């Protein structure tokens, strides 16, 4: 056997993601609310970090260039200076969110105000804990009796109490029961509505009032009127209450202001507190006698400095992206959605010599405040589906808006077919097919002409 042992030198490239790089990427893709929560957490855990409120004597000092601040930090010249906007108005370090009364708290308060025995109120409170984010009671039949060792009759009585509470529909086990509760609370007397709720909800969703009318021996118009009443009920009675799920707060990362003929990007500095390095820790670092304490503080100092750098990197990246968007979409900001041009991540990335993933992270869950209201940056990115009759690409968003407008203005007794909509859209200097109309209509959750018909 001939075994050939040799030493070969090879060269390869690898990208090693350091913890700092990972943190920078993570912070870039955070929404404004997520960033606030993250910074608050870091502020609580890192004793080196401090928050400084400006006063009138320090406003000029606070205009220092950010690079100078970082330079002074890295040279162990830890000062009280920080990057902060020159605003005389006092701003809280964090935009703390006031406590919102949850649905369960609201229901329990209602229970406490009832003229019932204490043990009944206790059972009701236990049942309320089993209500989900929709307002539905999610617990297996017999489980309450088993857990609390009480009778089925008492459980039914307590559930009945909960189902009389506001918002109406709370405590239902399913959609039909939820709608029935609301119908009873509104003093609905017509039994046909209860029959439709129990048997024909799917047909209402499909707009098949002719089938409902035939099965119930009523005319189509009556069936549709019943359906209209049922549609006023709320299938999710918890709506409007804090439930602890899917709660997002929209805070713009920047403001787009037009002064004269020029647009300006004003970054929302109130998103983050004015972070500084607490000078008390300077002495600990310089005191080499306590090496363990000095090493701990150095580690926290490095974390604090990189946090400040990452915040600024996030801010500057978003700013640069917004500058490019303003360059490409000037007509949109001047004249509105009709002038929104097709624009992709690739377009922005190539013009900035950045990777598409960086642009994607920079616009994720970010909002800007403009003269047209608060806009999600991502909504400004839209592909061009086809060449219009004038030879230019047409934005998908513009096409969808046009389709939606046509449908909103149609005669509901004789809804337009997809082909008719297609013809009307193409009269507006666009060039799309019937299939494209059907695709975008479905993406917008709009039913076909049959489903939109009113009798």
PyMOL commands that set and color helices and strands:
alter all, ss='L'
color gray80, all
select helices_A, chain A and resi 19-28+32-45+61-63+66-74+103-112+118-128+143-148+152-162+175-185+191-199+201-205+209-216+220-231+269-271+280-286+291-328+330-335+337-339+345-352+356-363+377-380+396-408+412-414+418-426+434-443+449-452
alter helices_A, ss='H'
color red, helices_A
select strands_A, chain A and resi 49-51+254-259+262-267+275-277+367-370+373-376+384-387+393-395
alter strands_A, ss='S'
color yellow, strands_A
deselect
rebuild
show_as cartoon
